[in-house]
Amino acid sequence: MHGSVYTVSDVMTRTVVALAAGATFKEIVRTVRGQRISALPVVDTRKRVVGVVSEADLLRKEEFRDSAPDRGPRARPPEGLEKAQAITAADLMTSPAVTVHPGATLAQAARLMARRKIKRLPVVDDDGVLRGIVSRSDLLRAFLRPDHDIAQEIRHEVLAGRLPDGIDSVRVEVNEGVVTLTGRVPDTSVVPLAVRLVRSVEGVVDVRAELTGPPHRPALEPDLAQEEDGRRHTPQPRA
């Protein structure tokens, strides 16, 4: 782990099964079945990722097996027909591949997967060379972080120095990833900031802020208030 933020390199699988561009259809099916994985990166001779073949790509052949699409001169080929006719990885693959850098945060990788609706991402370096693979289940590993580790980071790296009175006035409890903050803060305006900072810690499931402001002084009658104010501003005689 780098600092307090998990990156893709912390959770990715480094031993990756990849395909050469010339891999045949049956070779790909055997690999997918044998490795029990839903998608495989395709690499060139320098191990740079050039595409990805998924189970959906392979199923195009079955999808069009008993169909007879109109092949007239003006007919538009149905979507997926080209892949249904493919026999090698180069023809089957989706290219360019959606990839992620090892230094990307887990949040960035999760957003990319959600946006592109994919379950696995090849991890590539600055030259596009395959370095690993990261899946949805890999991204969930941060939530297995021990509660004690989460609490320690919140106390000593997040709250210390962020709140005017440091961490002594705030108690941190973590149970199954749910963080509860209790105690008093000198200014309740810092509470949203504290919650946002705590929520950004890897492994945090939720944050419950039960923080209160400083105790209120009892209101004084106007005459007493003036007298109290006068005493505060009157220089005291030296002993």
Protein Blocks (a to p, Z undefined) as FASTA:
>chain_A
ZZjbccfklmmcfbdcdddfklcfklmmmmmmmnopabdcdddfkopafbdcdfklmmmm
mmmmmgccdfbfklccdehklmmmpcbfklmpccddddddfkbcfklmmmmmmmnopabd
cdddfkopafbdcdfklmmmmmmpcfklmmmmmmmmmmnopamnljmlpccddeehiacd
edddfblklmmmmmmmmmmpghiabdcdfbdcddddddddfklmmmmmmmmmpccddZZ
